[in-house]
Amino acid sequence: MKFFKAFIILFFLLGTVKTFAQSSDDLKRQREQLNQQIEKLNHDLEETSNNKKSTLRQLNLIRAKIALREEEIKNINSSIRVLDNQISDNTNTVHSLQSQLDQLKKEYAAMVLFAFRNKSAYNKLMFVFVAKDFNQAYKRLKYMQEIGAYRERQARYISGTQKDLNHKIVELDKNKEEKSTLLADQEKQKETLGKEKQDQDQVVVGLSQQQKQIKQQLAEKQRIARNLDRQLIAAIRREAEEEKRRAAAKLAAEQKAAADKARAENRPVPVITAPAKKSTKTTVESLEATPEAAKASNDFLGNKGRLPWPVAAGVITQNFGAFYTDGIKDENNGINIKTTKDASVRAVFDGDVMLVADVAGTYTVVIRHGGYFTVYSNLRSTSVSKGQKITYKQTVGSPATDPTTGDSEVIFEVLKGETYMNPTSWLAPK
């Protein structure tokens, strides 16, 4: 039983270490992907630094790189925590195995000593022959055989435990070496992050010298964004009213059918309650008025954090939320994703095209998913039309290219009713 319990404990510890190893592998893959994205941004920054007109874009790229660098430092911290757990578990396992080995050697030494003191063949035969009857003699003979077999098993246990102990010691040394490497990498990343923040400050200083032009660029950008926002909210409200109308029409049809059936069967006609003149429903509740729309909402919500990216390959150059450029506040309702010129912009979930709009020379496609909407902006062309049903990963258009910088970028947004949400939390991790 002692050995069985020890085996169970060891199996549990090894299983825990395997889980940590899997987590460590995931973190390594994420770190490699972050490094690839940072390298891509470094390449873009080298190109941008040669273009005096691209200073604002240069600032956005530096900001994106800083965000990725901070994410990589978080990743390293997580990896160090995983390794600390592995080191702790492996240390405990080493101590446990060492204790087992010492106990096994102690018991084996006692058996060897006993065998030495009773090594005489005469004594062994006498032990058998002095039995009271044949049954007892047989049991004594079997007992002597079992002692020999047990001694062999003990020797094998000692050898196996010694082997496991050596393996765990090697693994522990490897964990410690890997942690040391990660700590060195962490310091290097922090140093690089400090330099990148200095670069950001220098670009901001450069932008302050062309504040007038920057303000004009941002004002034009904000004007276009507000125009799109007005179109989008108006379309959502129309869709909500239409959904309420469809729900009311369906209810009226069901009530009429029930009344007709009652008359045909000579039963009292059910009293129909008139709907309230003014609805107090929110936009989301109105959009989910029908069972089909409610199901679409639940399906979309159930895939939060697992939706595919709107482009197969890309790097976020501007995140969701408010930010400042040379003291000028701006706000991004979605995320800007830099991609390749020949990329296909694709739907992240099944839905219906609610809007295809021309906004300042580029196109915007809005897809409805019950009470939720996904928006794909800054498209050069579209391949869908209003009212069309869209399937998961179906192409909706291609990204527009900035003639000044040569960048191809798509803007992706997620709304719940009229409320903008952070798209990053809806997309699957890269």
Stockholm file with secondary structure:
# STOCKHOLM 1.0

chainA/1-430         MKFFKAFIILFFLLGTVKTFAQSSDDLKRQREQLNQQIEKLNHDLEETSNNKKSTLRQLNLIRAKIALREEEIKNINSSIRVLDNQISDNTNTVHSLQSQLDQLKKEYAAMVLFAFRNKSAYNKLMFVFVAKDFNQAYKRLKYMQEIGAYRERQARYISGTQKDLNHKIVELDKNKEEKSTLLADQEKQKETLGKEKQDQDQVVVGLSQQQKQIKQQLAEKQRIARNLDRQLIAAIRREAEEEKRRAAAKLAAEQKAAADKARAENRPVPVITAPAKKSTKTTVESLEATPEAAKASNDFLGNKGRLPWPVAAGVITQNFGAFYTDGIKDENNGINIKTTKDASVRAVFDGDVMLVADVAGTYTVVIRHGGYFTVYSNLRSTSVSKGQKITYKQTVGSPATDPTTGDSEVIFEVLKGETYMNPTSWLAPK
#=GR chainA/1-430 SS CHHHHHHHHHHHHHHHHHHHHHHHHHHHHHHHHHHHHHHHHHHHHHHHTTCGGGHHHHHHHHHHHHHHHHHHHHHHHHHHHHHHHHHHHHHHHHHHHHHHHHHHHHHHHHHHHHHHHTCCHHHHHHHHHTCSSHHHHHHHHHHHHHHHHHHHHHHHHHHHHHHHHHHHHHHHHHHHHHHHHHHHHHHHHHHHHHHHHHHHHHHHHHHHTTHHHHHHHHHHHHHHHHHHHHHHHHHHHHHHHHHHHHHHHHHHHHHHHHHHHHHHTTCCCCCCCCCCSSCCCCHHHHHTCSHHHHHHHHHHHHTTTCBCCSSSSCEEEECSEEEEETTEEEEESSEEEEECTTCCEECSSCEEEEEEEEETTEEEEEEEETTEEEEEEEEEEECCCTTCEECTTCEEEEEEECTTTCCEEEEEEEEETTEEECGGGTBCCC
#=GC SS_cons         CHHHHHHHHHHHHHHHHHHHHHHHHHHHHHHHHHHHHHHHHHHHHHHHTTCGGGHHHHHHHHHHHHHHHHHHHHHHHHHHHHHHHHHHHHHHHHHHHHHHHHHHHHHHHHHHHHHHHTCCHHHHHHHHHTCSSHHHHHHHHHHHHHHHHHHHHHHHHHHHHHHHHHHHHHHHHHHHHHHHHHHHHHHHHHHHHHHHHHHHHHHHHHHHTTHHHHHHHHHHHHHHHHHHHHHHHHHHHHHHHHHHHHHHHHHHHHHHHHHHHHHHTTCCCCCCCCCCSSCCCCHHHHHTCSHHHHHHHHHHHHTTTCBCCSSSSCEEEECSEEEEETTEEEEESSEEEEECTTCCEECSSCEEEEEEEEETTEEEEEEEETTEEEEEEEEEEECCCTTCEECTTCEEEEEEECTTTCCEEEEEEEEETTEEECGGGTBCCC
//
